[in-house]
Amino acid sequence: PAKSYEFIETAEPRPGVGQITLNRPKALNALSTPLITELNQALAAYDAAPEIRAIVLTGSQKAFAAGADIKEMAPLTFSKAYTTSFIESWSAFTTSVKKPIIAAVSGHALGGGCELALMCDILYCTENANFGQPEIKLGTIPGAGGSQRLTRAIGKSRAMELILTGKNFSGKEAVEWGVAARAFGSWEELIEGSLKTAEAIAAHSKVAVMAAKEVVNKSQDLPLRDGVEYERRVFHSLFGSEDQKIGMKAFAEKKKAEWTDK
Ligand code: HXC
């Protein structure tokens, strides 16, 4: 039975697909600590649920998320932020959740909202989505990985320009620059496209999908030589899976593979 949340909604709209919708409309899905706590709970629950094989994370048509909650942050002090590791829990799912997460971004994805989208494995958006790291205008800087993940995605000069000016960029630009995999013409197409991709992923061997996510993400952390070696080790280990035997036998016999996830 689905757990009920206050700031997010969950649904299973397609076979094997879990959908999490940020739902704090009055604040344009500003990412308060209680919202992030619920998001982490929902992601952990889907990661643990055997029937779920891919996750779609979205907001509303108007806002994926307009950032960290500025009203919550305004009175925070250095000692409080430091001693409570403020924001650290946000990115915990990037290493703990093993199933792929597709971010479907429409409307505003600003500050922490942009950073949250960048933490996901595939980023889809609408052409007129509104991305940006406007923290400089609030007298601060990105704090959930924006200066690192955005820079890796689009290069130093563009990242510097965006982060130092606080200027926004569109979904169209996000695709041109390699932040997003695809931009769709409408909200409906974005959701349909995201669910379709999640469904396509869900049709593959769960073991192989999780291994693929793991090795691609390693490329963001490791030097090339170590990354290639890491990939080869994981590739070798997949010869220990049933699904590798099933997949290759099905190819030879011109049959559809029936995965056992073992
Ligand atoms: C708290 C927010 C919010 C935010 C919007 N709201 N963004 N509350 N934190 N990040 C609230 C507004 O206060 C308002 O509440 C309601 O949502 C609707 O917003 P409006 O501004 O009236 O809407 P609109 O005129 O359509 O403008 C949309 C907007 C603007 C351009 C997105 O809201 C905006 O600039 N928001 C802030 C964007 C931002 O700076 N994000 C970065 C935050 S810093 P009321 O009660 O007045 O109706 C950050 C740090 C990350 O993310 C580092 C660690 C993660």
Residues whose N, C-alpha, C, O or C-beta is under 5 A from the ligand:
A	BS01	HXC	K26 A27 L28 A30 A66 G67 A68 D69 I70 K71 I87 H108 L110 G111 G112 P134 E135 I141 P142 G143 A144
